[in-house]
Amino acid sequence: MYVVRLTPEDWRSYAELRVGMLTDAPDAFWTTLAEVQERTEEEWRRSSNGHTLQARDAGGRPVGTVTVLTPEVPPHVGLLPGAGDALVLAVYVIPDARGRGVVDALLEAARALARDVLGADRLVLQVTETNVAALRVYERHGYALTGHSLPHPRQPGVRDLEMARPV
């Protein structure tokens, strides 16, 4: 398995992963399946950039993804990053690749991107409070709850918890 930074030429594999993640876990993300299904090729190419990482198996099949952005992110993401923060978004591993170290490779590559390319001091993410497996993964990678939370946009009474770690 290896991790690559996407380019616009990778738009199809990125689109397939995003559709898959929103089909598999629609409540874990703020973007909806309907929203991504409406995207044009041009929009997919724009979002398939060096801020999005993709894990691939030995045969080149995409098995996971993560995006790392700076504070200039659109406000619909929900987080309120500070100076020196990098946002970790849309972490996803396909079901048949889970438990094989894919998420570990993605999170480490995201940390390296944030540190070495974006010059970030801190990584920040949000995770739905009911997603216990994700909370455990992030804690294992050094993320801690910050005490900040946001209401989930489509799950009344459920919060997205903010977690952060030094780069």
MIPADREN-902918 format. One record per residue: residue number from 1; z, y, x of N, C-alpha, C, O, CB in turn; residue in one letter. Coordinates in Angstrom, 1 decimal, decimal comma. Glycine has a CB too. Layout:
# MIPADREN-902918
NUM;Z;Y;X;Z;Y;X;Z;Y;X;Z;Y;X;Z;Y;X;a
...
***
This chain:
# MIPADREN-902918
1;0,0;-1,2;0,8;0,0;0,0;0,0;0,0;1,2;0,9;0,6;1,2;2,0;1,2;0,0;-1,0;m
2;-0,7;2,3;0,4;-0,7;3,5;1,2;-0,8;4,7;0,2;-1,1;4,5;-1,0;-1,9;3,6;2,1;y
3;-0,5;5,9;0,6;-0,4;7,1;-0,2;-1,5;8,1;0,3;-1,5;8,3;1,5;1,0;7,7;-0,3;v
4;-2,3;8,7;-0,6;-3,3;9,7;-0,2;-3,0;11,0;-1,0;-2,5;10,9;-2,1;-4,7;9,1;-0,5;v
5;-3,5;12,1;-0,4;-3,5;13,3;-1,2;-4,9;13,4;-1,8;-5,9;13,1;-1,2;-3,3;14,6;-0,2;r
6;-4,9;13,7;-3,1;-6,1;13,7;-3,9;-7,0;14,9;-3,5;-6,6;15,9;-3,0;-5,8;13,7;-5,4;l
7;-8,3;14,6;-3,8;-9,3;15,7;-3,7;-10,0;15,7;-5,1;-9,8;14,7;-5,9;-10,3;15,4;-2,5;t
8;-10,8;16,7;-5,3;-11,5;16,7;-6,6;-12,4;15,5;-6,9;-12,6;15,1;-8,0;-12,4;17,9;-6,7;p
9;-12,8;14,8;-5,8;-13,6;13,6;-6,0;-12,8;12,4;-6,6;-13,4;11,4;-7,0;-14,2;13,2;-4,7;e
10;-11,5;12,5;-6,5;-10,6;11,5;-7,0;-10,2;11,7;-8,5;-9,4;11,0;-9,0;-9,3;11,5;-6,2;d
11;-10,9;12,6;-9,2;-10,5;13,0;-10,5;-10,5;11,8;-11,5;-9,6;11,8;-12,4;-11,4;14,0;-11,0;w
12;-11,4;10,9;-11,4;-11,4;9,8;-12,4;-10,2;8,9;-12,2;-9,6;8,5;-13,2;-12,7;8,9;-12,2;r
13;-9,8;8,5;-11,0;-8,6;7,7;-10,8;-7,4;8,4;-11,3;-6,5;7,8;-11,8;-8,5;7,2;-9,4;s
14;-7,3;9,7;-11,0;-6,2;10,5;-11,4;-6,1;10,6;-13,0;-5,1;10,4;-13,5;-6,2;11,9;-10,8;y
15;-7,3;10,8;-13,6;-7,3;10,8;-15,1;-6,8;9,5;-15,7;-6,1;9,5;-16,7;-8,7;11,2;-15,6;a
16;-7,3;8,4;-15,1;-6,9;7,1;-15,6;-5,4;6,9;-15,5;-4,8;6,3;-16,4;-7,7;6,0;-14,8;e
17;-4,8;7,3;-14,3;-3,4;7,1;-14,2;-2,6;8,0;-15,2;-1,6;7,6;-15,8;-3,0;7,5;-12,7;l
18;-3,1;9,2;-15,4;-2,4;10,1;-16,3;-2,4;9,6;-17,7;-1,4;9,6;-18,4;-3,0;11,6;-16,2;r
19;-3,6;9,1;-18,1;-3,7;8,5;-19,5;-2,8;7,3;-19,6;-2,1;7,1;-20,6;-5,2;8,1;-19,8;v
20;-2,8;6,5;-18,5;-2,0;5,3;-18,5;-0,5;5,6;-18,6;0,3;5,0;-19,3;-2,2;4,5;-17,3;g
21;-0,1;6,6;-17,8;1,4;7,0;-17,8;1,8;7,5;-19,2;2,9;7,3;-19,6;1,7;8,0;-16,8;m
22;0,9;8,3;-19,8;1,3;8,9;-21,1;1,2;7,8;-22,3;1,8;8,0;-23,3;0,4;10,1;-21,4;l
23;0,4;6,8;-22,0;0,4;5,7;-23,0;1,6;4,8;-22,8;2,2;4,4;-23,8;-0,9;4,9;-22,8;t
24;2,0;4,6;-21,6;3,1;3,7;-21,2;4,4;4,3;-21,5;5,3;3,7;-22,1;3,0;3,3;-19,8;d
25;4,6;5,6;-21,2;5,9;6,3;-21,3;5,7;7,7;-21,9;6,0;8,7;-21,2;6,6;6,3;-19,9;a
26;5,3;7,8;-23,1;5,0;9,1;-23,7;6,1;10,1;-23,7;5,9;11,3;-23,7;4,4;9,0;-25,0;p
27;7,3;9,6;-23,8;8,5;10,5;-24,0;9,1;10,9;-22,6;10,0;11,8;-22,6;9,5;9,8;-24,8;d
28;8,6;10,4;-21,5;9,1;10,7;-20,2;8,5;12,0;-19,6;9,0;12,5;-18,7;8,9;9,6;-19,3;a
29;7,4;12,5;-20,3;6,7;13,6;-19,7;6,6;14,7;-20,7;6,6;14,4;-21,9;5,4;13,2;-19,1;f
30;6,4;15,9;-20,3;6,2;17,0;-21,2;4,8;17,1;-21,7;4,5;17,6;-22,8;6,6;18,4;-20,5;w
31;3,8;16,7;-20,9;2,4;16,7;-21,3;2,2;15,5;-22,3;2,8;14,4;-22,2;1,4;16,5;-20,1;t
32;1,4;15,7;-23,3;1,1;14,6;-24,3;-0,2;13,9;-24,0;-1,1;14,5;-23,3;1,1;15,2;-25,7;t
33;-0,4;12,7;-24,5;-1,6;12,0;-24,3;-2,8;12,8;-24,9;-3,9;12,8;-24,3;-1,5;10,6;-25,0;l
34;-2,6;13,4;-26,1;-3,7;14,1;-26,7;-4,1;15,3;-25,8;-5,3;15,6;-25,7;-3,2;14,7;-28,1;a
35;-3,2;15,9;-25,1;-3,5;17,1;-24,2;-4,4;16,6;-23,1;-5,4;17,2;-22,8;-2,3;17,7;-23,7;e
36;-4,0;15,5;-22,5;-4,8;15,0;-21,3;-6,2;14,4;-21,7;-7,1;14,5;-21,0;-4,1;14,0;-20,5;v
37;-6,2;13,9;-22,9;-7,5;13,3;-23,4;-8,5;14,4;-23,7;-9,7;14,1;-23,7;-7,2;12,5;-24,6;q
38;-8,0;15,6;-23,9;-8,9;16,7;-24,2;-9,4;17,4;-22,9;-10,3;18,3;-23,0;-8,2;17,7;-25,0;e
39;-8,9;17,1;-21,8;-9,3;17,7;-20,5;-10,8;17,4;-20,2;-11,3;16,3;-20,4;-8,4;17,3;-19,4;r
40;-11,4;18,4;-19,6;-12,8;18,3;-19,2;-12,8;17,8;-17,7;-11,8;17,8;-17,1;-13,6;19,6;-19,3;t
41;-14,0;17,3;-17,3;-14,1;16,9;-15,9;-13,7;18,0;-15,0;-13,0;17,8;-14,0;-15,5;16,4;-15,6;e
42;-14,1;19,2;-15,3;-13,8;20,4;-14,4;-12,3;20,5;-14,3;-11,7;20,8;-13,2;-14,4;21,6;-15,0;e
43;-11,6;20,4;-15,5;-10,1;20,5;-15,4;-9,4;19,4;-14,6;-8,5;19,7;-13,9;-9,5;20,5;-16,9;e
44;-10,0;18,2;-14,7;-9,4;17,1;-14,0;-9,7;17,3;-12,5;-8,8;17,1;-11,7;-10,1;15,7;-14,4;w
45;-10,9;17,8;-12,1;-11,2;18,1;-10,7;-10,2;19,1;-10,2;-9,8;19,0;-9,0;-12,6;18,5;-10,6;r
46;-9,9;20,2;-11,0;-9,0;21,2;-10,5;-7,6;20,7;-10,3;-7,0;21,1;-9,3;-9,0;22,3;-11,5;r
47;-7,2;19,8;-11,1;-5,8;19,2;-10,9;-5,8;18,1;-9,9;-4,7;17,7;-9,5;-5,3;18,8;-12,3;s
48;-6,9;17,5;-9,5;-6,9;16,5;-8,5;-7,1;17,2;-7,1;-8,1;17,2;-6,5;-8,1;15,5;-8,7;s
49;-5,9;17,7;-6,7;-6,0;18,5;-5,5;-4,9;18,0;-4,5;-4,2;17,0;-4,8;-5,8;20,0;-5,7;n
50;-4,8;18,6;-3,4;-3,8;18,2;-2,3;-2,4;18,2;-2,7;-1,5;17,8;-1,9;-4,0;19,0;-1,2;g
51;-2,0;18,7;-3,9;-0,7;18,7;-4,3;-0,3;17,5;-5,1;0,8;17,2;-5,4;-0,4;20,0;-5,2;h
52;-1,3;16,7;-5,4;-1,1;15,4;-6,1;-1,3;14,3;-5,2;-2,4;14,2;-4,5;-2,0;15,3;-7,4;t
53;-0,4;13,4;-5,2;-0,4;12,2;-4,3;-0,7;11,0;-5,2;-0,2;10,9;-6,3;0,9;12,0;-3,5;l
54;-1,3;10,0;-4,6;-1,6;8,8;-5,3;-1,3;7,6;-4,4;-1,8;7,5;-3,2;-3,1;8,7;-5,8;q
55;-0,5;6,6;-4,9;-0,3;5,4;-4,1;-1,4;4,4;-4,5;-1,8;4,3;-5,7;1,1;4,8;-4,4;a
56;-1,9;3,7;-3,6;-3,0;2,7;-3,8;-2,6;1,4;-3,1;-1,9;1,4;-2,1;-4,3;3,2;-3,3;r
57;-2,9;0,3;-3,8;-2,6;-1,0;-3,2;-3,6;-1,3;-2,1;-4,5;-0,5;-1,9;-2,7;-2,1;-4,3;d
58;-3,5;-2,4;-1,5;-4,3;-2,8;-0,3;-5,8;-2,8;-0,7;-6,7;-2,6;0,2;-3,9;-4,1;0,2;a
59;-6,1;-3,1;-1,9;-7,5;-3,1;-2,4;-8,0;-1,7;-2,8;-9,2;-1,6;-3,2;-7,7;-4,0;-3,5;g
60;-7,2;-0,7;-2,7;-7,6;0,7;-3,1;-7,3;1,0;-4,6;-7,7;2,1;-5,0;-9,0;0,9;-2,8;g
61;-6,7;0,1;-5,3;-6,4;0,4;-6,7;-5,3;1,4;-6,9;-4,2;1,1;-6,3;-6,1;-0,9;-7,5;r
62;-5,4;2,4;-7,6;-4,3;3,4;-7,9;-3,1;2,7;-8,6;-3,3;2,1;-9,6;-4,8;4,6;-8,7;p
63;-1,9;2,8;-8,0;-0,8;2,2;-8,6;0,4;3,2;-8,9;1,4;2,8;-9,5;-0,2;1,1;-7,7;v
64;0,2;4,4;-8,5;1,2;5,4;-8,8;0,8;6,8;-8,4;-0,1;7,0;-7,7;2,5;5,0;-8,1;g
65;1,6;7,8;-8,9;1,2;9,2;-8,6;2,5;10,1;-8,7;3,5;9,7;-9,3;0,2;9,7;-9,6;t
66;2,4;11,2;-8,0;3,4;12,3;-8,1;2,7;13,6;-7,7;1,7;13,6;-6,9;4,6;11,9;-7,1;v
67;3,2;14,6;-8,3;2,6;16,0;-8,0;3,8;16,8;-7,4;4,9;16,7;-7,9;2,0;16,6;-9,2;t
68;3,5;17,6;-6,4;4,4;18,5;-5,8;3,9;19,9;-5,8;2,8;20,2;-5,3;4,8;18,1;-4,3;v
69;4,6;20,8;-6,5;4,1;22,2;-6,7;5,1;23,2;-6,2;6,3;22,9;-6,0;3,8;22,5;-8,1;l
70;4,7;24,4;-5,8;5,5;25,5;-5,4;6,0;26,3;-6,7;5,5;26,0;-7,8;4,8;26,4;-4,4;t
71;6,8;27,3;-6,5;7,4;28,0;-7,7;6,3;28,7;-8,5;6,6;29,2;-9,6;8,4;29,0;-7,2;p
72;5,1;28,8;-8,1;4,1;29,5;-8,8;3,5;28,6;-10,0;2,4;28,8;-10,4;2,9;29,9;-7,9;e
73;4,3;27,6;-10,4;3,9;26,7;-11,4;3,9;27,4;-12,8;4,7;28,2;-13,0;4,8;25,4;-11,4;v
74;3,0;26,9;-13,7;3,0;27,5;-15,0;4,4;27,3;-15,7;5,0;26,3;-15,5;1,9;26,9;-15,9;p
75;4,9;28,2;-16,5;6,2;28,1;-17,1;6,4;27,0;-18,1;7,5;26,6;-18,3;6,5;29,4;-17,9;p
76;5,3;26,3;-18,6;5,5;25,2;-19,5;6,1;24,0;-18,9;6,5;23,1;-19,6;4,2;24,8;-20,1;h
77;6,2;24,0;-17,5;6,8;22,9;-16,9;8,3;22,8;-17,2;8,9;21,7;-17,1;6,6;22,9;-15,4;v
78;8,9;24,0;-17,5;10,3;23,9;-17,9;11,3;24,3;-16,8;12,3;25,0;-17,1;10,7;22,6;-18,4;g
79;11,1;24,0;-15,6;12,0;24,3;-14,5;11,9;25,7;-14,1;10,9;26,4;-14,2;11,7;23,4;-13,3;l
80;13,0;26,2;-13,6;13,0;27,6;-13,1;13,3;27,5;-11,6;14,4;27,7;-11,1;14,1;28,5;-13,8;l
81;12,3;27,2;-10,7;12,5;27,0;-9,3;12,9;28,3;-8,6;12,5;29,4;-9,0;11,3;26,4;-8,7;p
82;13,6;28,2;-7,5;13,9;29,3;-6,7;13,0;29,4;-5,5;12,2;28,5;-5,2;15,4;29,3;-6,3;g
83;13,2;30,4;-4,7;12,4;30,6;-3,4;12,8;29,4;-2,6;13,9;29,0;-2,4;12,8;31,9;-2,7;a
84;11,8;28,8;-1,9;12,0;27,7;-1,1;12,0;26,3;-1,8;12,2;25,3;-1,1;13,2;27,8;-0,3;g
85;11,9;26,3;-3,1;11,8;25,1;-3,8;10,4;24,5;-3,9;9,5;25,3;-4,0;12,4;25,3;-5,2;d
86;10,3;23,2;-4,0;9,1;22,5;-4,4;9,5;21,7;-5,6;10,5;21,0;-5,6;8,5;21,7;-3,2;a
87;8,6;21,6;-6,6;8,8;20,9;-7,8;8,1;19,5;-7,7;7,0;19,4;-7,4;8,3;21,7;-9,0;l
88;8,9;18,5;-8,0;8,4;17,1;-8,1;8,1;16,8;-9,5;9,1;16,8;-10,3;9,4;16,1;-7,4;v
89;6,9;16,5;-9,8;6,5;16,4;-11,2;5,7;15,1;-11,4;5,0;14,6;-10,5;5,7;17,6;-11,7;l
90;5,7;14,6;-12,6;4,8;13,5;-13,1;4,9;12,3;-12,2;3,8;11,7;-11,7;3,4;14,0;-13,2;a
91;6,1;11,8;-11,8;6,2;10,6;-11,0;6,0;9,4;-11,9;6,6;9,3;-13,0;7,7;10,5;-10,4;v
92;5,1;8,6;-11,5;4,7;7,4;-12,3;4,2;6,3;-11,4;3,5;6,5;-10,5;3,7;7,8;-13,4;y
93;4,7;5,0;-11,8;4,2;3,8;-11,1;3,7;2,9;-12,3;4,5;2,7;-13,2;5,3;3,1;-10,2;v
94;2,6;2,3;-12,1;2,1;1,4;-13,2;3,0;0,2;-13,3;3,6;-0,2;-12,3;0,6;0,9;-12,9;i
95;3,2;-0,4;-14,5;4,2;-1,4;-14,7;4,1;-2,6;-13,8;5,1;-3,1;-13,3;4,0;-1,9;-16,1;p
96;2,8;-3,1;-13,5;2,8;-4,3;-12,6;3,0;-4,0;-11,1;3,0;-4,9;-10,3;1,4;-5,0;-12,8;d
97;3,2;-2,8;-10,8;3,5;-2,4;-9,4;4,9;-2,0;-9,2;5,3;-1,7;-8,1;2,6;-1,3;-8,9;a
98;5,7;-2,0;-10,2;7,1;-1,6;-10,1;7,9;-2,6;-9,4;7,7;-3,8;-9,4;7,7;-1,3;-11,5;r
99;8,9;-2,1;-8,7;9,8;-3,0;-7,9;9,2;-3,4;-6,6;9,7;-4,3;-5,9;10,1;-4,2;-8,7;g
100;8,1;-2,8;-6,1;7,4;-3,1;-4,9;7,4;-2,0;-3,9;6,7;-2,0;-2,9;6,0;-3,5;-5,2;r
101;8,3;-1,0;-4,1;8,4;0,1;-3,1;7,4;1,2;-3,3;7,3;2,1;-2,5;8,2;-0,5;-1,8;g
102;6,6;1,2;-4,4;5,7;2,3;-4,6;6,3;3,6;-4,9;5,9;4,6;-4,3;4,8;1,9;-5,9;v
103;7,4;3,6;-5,7;8,0;4,9;-6,0;8,7;5,4;-4,7;8,8;6,6;-4,5;9,1;4,7;-7,1;v
104;9,2;4,5;-3,9;9,8;5,0;-2,6;8,8;5,6;-1,7;9,0;6,7;-1,1;10,5;3,8;-1,9;d
105;7,6;5,0;-1,6;6,5;5,6;-0,8;6,1;7,0;-1,4;5,8;7,9;-0,6;5,3;4,6;-0,7;a
106;6,0;7,0;-2,7;5,6;8,3;-3,3;6,6;9,4;-3,1;6,2;10,5;-2,7;5,3;8,1;-4,8;l
107;7,9;9,1;-3,3;8,9;10,1;-3,1;9,0;10,6;-1,6;9,3;11,7;-1,4;10,2;9,6;-3,6;l
108;8,8;9,6;-0,7;8,9;10,0;0,7;7,7;10,9;1,1;7,8;11,8;1,8;8,9;8,8;1,6;e
109;6,5;10,5;0,5;5,3;11,3;0,8;5,4;12,7;0,2;4,9;13,7;0,7;4,0;10,6;0,3;a
110;6,0;12,8;-1,0;6,3;14,1;-1,7;7,2;14,9;-0,8;7,0;16,1;-0,7;6,8;13,9;-3,1;a
111;8,2;14,3;-0,3;9,1;15,1;0,6;8,4;15,6;1,8;8,6;16,7;2,2;10,3;14,2;1,0;r
112;7,6;14,8;2,5;6,9;15,2;3,6;5,9;16,3;3,3;5,8;17,3;4,1;6,1;14,0;4,3;a
113;5,2;16,2;2,2;4,3;17,3;1,7;5,0;18,6;1,5;4,6;19,6;2,0;3,6;16,9;0,4;l
114;6,2;18,5;0,8;7,0;19,7;0,6;7,5;20,3;1,9;7,4;21,6;2,0;8,2;19,3;-0,3;a
115;7,9;19,5;2,8;8,4;20,0;4,1;7,3;20,5;5,0;7,4;21,7;5,5;9,3;18,9;4,8;r
116;6,4;19,7;5,2;5,4;19,9;6,3;4,2;20,8;5,9;3,7;21,6;6,7;4,8;18,7;6,8;d
117;3,8;20,8;4,6;2,7;21,6;4,1;3,1;22,8;3,3;2,6;23,9;3,5;1,8;20,7;3,3;v
118;4,1;22,6;2,4;4,5;23,7;1,5;5,7;24,5;2,1;5,9;25,6;1,6;4,9;23,1;0,2;l
119;6,3;24,0;3,2;7,4;24,8;3,8;8,6;24,9;2,9;9,4;25,9;3,0;6,9;26,1;4,2;g
120;8,8;23,9;2,0;10,0;24,0;1,1;11,3;23,6;1,8;11,3;22,9;2,8;9,7;23,1;-0,1;a
121;12,4;24,1;1,2;13,7;23,7;1,7;14,4;22,7;0,8;15,3;22,0;1,2;14,6;25,0;1,9;d
122;13,9;22,7;-0,5;14,6;21,9;-1,5;13,6;21,3;-2,4;12,6;22,0;-2,8;15,7;22,7;-2,3;r
123;13,8;20,1;-2,9;13,0;19,5;-3,9;13,7;19,5;-5,2;14,9;19,2;-5,2;12,6;18,0;-3,5;l
124;13,1;19,8;-6,3;13,7;19,9;-7,6;12,8;19,1;-8,6;11,6;19,1;-8,5;13,8;21,4;-8,1;v
125;13,5;18,4;-9,5;12,7;17,7;-10,5;13,6;17,7;-11,8;14,7;18,0;-11,8;12,4;16,2;-10,1;l
126;13,0;17,2;-12,9;13,7;17,0;-14,1;13,4;15,6;-14,6;12,3;15,1;-14,5;13,3;18,1;-15,2;q
127;14,4;15,0;-15,2;14,3;13,7;-15,7;15,0;13,6;-17,1;16,1;14,2;-17,2;14,9;12,7;-14,7;v
128;14,4;12,9;-18,0;15,0;12,7;-19,3;16,3;11,9;-19,2;16,4;10,9;-18,5;14,0;12,0;-20,3;t
129;17,4;12,4;-19,8;18,7;11,9;-19,6;18,8;10,4;-20,1;19,7;9,7;-19,6;19,7;12,7;-20,4;e
130;17,9;9,9;-20,9;17,9;8,6;-21,4;17,1;7,6;-20,4;17,1;6,4;-20,6;17,3;8,5;-22,7;t
131;16,5;8,2;-19,4;15,7;7,4;-18,5;16,6;7,0;-17,3;16,5;7,5;-16,2;14,4;8,2;-18,0;n
132;17,4;6,0;-17,6;18,4;5,6;-16,6;17,8;5,0;-15,3;18,3;5,3;-14,2;19,3;4,5;-17,2;v
133;16,7;4,3;-15,5;16,1;3,7;-14,3;15,6;4,8;-13,3;15,8;4,7;-12,1;14,9;2,8;-14,7;a
134;15,0;5,9;-13,9;14,5;7,0;-13,1;15,7;7,7;-12,4;15,6;8,1;-11,3;13,7;7,9;-13,9;a
135;16,7;7,9;-13,2;17,9;8,6;-12,6;18,5;7,8;-11,4;18,8;8,5;-10,4;19,0;8,7;-13,7;l
136;18,5;6,5;-11,5;19,0;5,7;-10,4;18,1;5,8;-9,2;18,5;5,9;-8,1;19,1;4,2;-10,8;r
137;16,8;5,8;-9,4;15,8;5,9;-8,3;16,0;7,3;-7,6;16,1;7,3;-6,4;14,3;5,8;-8,8;v
138;16,1;8,3;-8,4;16,2;9,6;-7,8;17,6;9,8;-7,0;17,6;10,3;-5,9;16,1;10,7;-8,8;y
139;18,6;9,2;-7,6;19,9;9,3;-6,9;19,8;8,5;-5,6;20,4;8,9;-4,5;21,0;8,7;-7,8;e
140;19,1;7,4;-5,6;18,9;6,6;-4,4;18,2;7,3;-3,3;18,4;7,1;-2,1;18,2;5,2;-4,7;r
141;17,4;8,3;-3,7;16,6;9,1;-2,8;17,2;10,4;-2,5;16,6;11,3;-1,9;15,2;9,3;-3,4;h
142;18,5;10,5;-2,8;19,3;11,7;-2,4;19,3;12,9;-3,4;19,8;13,9;-3,0;18,8;12,2;-1,1;g
143;18,7;12,7;-4,5;18,7;13,7;-5,6;20,1;13,7;-6,2;20,7;12,7;-6,4;17,6;13,6;-6,6;y
144;20,6;14,9;-6,6;21,8;15,0;-7,3;21,6;15,9;-8,5;20,8;16,9;-8,5;23,0;15,5;-6,4;a
145;22,4;15,7;-9,6;22,4;16,6;-10,7;22,8;18,0;-10,3;23,8;18,1;-9,6;23,2;16,0;-11,9;l
146;22,1;19,0;-10,8;22,5;20,4;-10,5;23,4;21,0;-11,6;24,0;22,0;-11,3;21,2;21,2;-10,3;t
147;23,5;20,4;-12,7;24,2;20,9;-13,8;23,3;21,7;-14,8;23,8;22,1;-15,9;25,3;21,9;-13,3;g
148;22,0;21,9;-14,4;21,1;22,6;-15,3;20,4;21,5;-16,2;20,1;20,4;-15,7;20,1;23,4;-14,5;h
149;20,0;21,9;-17,4;19,2;21,0;-18,2;18,4;21,8;-19,2;18,6;23,0;-19,4;20,2;20,0;-19,0;s
150;17,4;21,1;-19,8;16,6;21,7;-20,8;16,4;20,8;-21,9;16,5;19,6;-21,8;15,1;22,1;-20,2;l
151;16,3;21,3;-23,2;16,0;20,4;-24,3;14,6;19,8;-24,1;13,7;20,4;-23,7;16,1;21,2;-25,6;p
152;14,5;18,5;-24,4;13,2;17,8;-24,3;12,3;18,4;-25,4;12,8;18,6;-26,5;13,4;16,3;-24,4;h
153;11,1;18,7;-25,1;10,2;19,3;-26,0;9,8;18,5;-27,3;9,5;19,1;-28,3;8,9;19,7;-25,4;p
154;10,0;17,2;-27,2;9,6;16,4;-28,4;10,6;15,4;-28,8;10,4;14,6;-29,8;8,3;15,6;-28,0;r
155;11,8;15,4;-28,2;12,9;14,5;-28,6;14,1;15,3;-29,0;14,9;15,7;-28,1;13,2;13,5;-27,4;q
156;14,3;15,7;-30,2;15,4;16,5;-30,6;16,8;15,8;-30,2;17,0;14,6;-30,3;15,5;16,6;-32,1;p
157;17,6;16,7;-29,6;18,9;16,2;-29,2;19,0;15,6;-27,8;20,0;15,2;-27,3;19,5;15,3;-30,2;g
158;17,8;15,4;-27,2;17,7;14,8;-25,8;17,4;15,9;-24,8;16,6;16,8;-25,1;16,6;13,7;-25,8;v
159;18,1;15,8;-23,6;17,9;16,8;-22,6;17,1;16,2;-21,4;17,2;15,0;-21,1;19,3;17,3;-22,1;r
160;16,5;17,1;-20,7;15,9;16,8;-19,4;16,9;17,4;-18,4;17,2;18,6;-18,4;14,4;17,3;-19,2;d
161;17,4;16,6;-17,5;18,3;17,0;-16,5;17,6;17,4;-15,2;16,7;16,8;-14,8;19,3;15,8;-16,2;l
162;18,1;18,5;-14,6;17,6;18,9;-13,3;18,3;18,2;-12,2;19,5;18,1;-12,2;17,7;20,5;-13,2;e
163;17,5;17,7;-11,2;18,1;17,1;-10,0;17,4;17,8;-8,8;16,3;18,3;-8,9;17,9;15,5;-10,0;m
164;18,2;17,8;-7,7;17,6;18,4;-6,5;18,1;17,7;-5,3;19,2;17,0;-5,3;17,9;20,0;-6,5;a
165;17,4;17,9;-4,2;17,8;17,4;-2,9;17,3;18,3;-1,8;16,2;18,9;-2,0;17,4;15,9;-2,7;r
166;17,9;18,4;-0,7;17,3;19,1;0,4;16,1;18,4;0,9;16,0;17,2;0,8;18,4;19,3;1,6;p
167;15,2;19,1;1,5;14,0;18,5;2,0;14,3;17,9;3,3;13,5;17,3;4,0;12,8;19,5;2,2;v
***
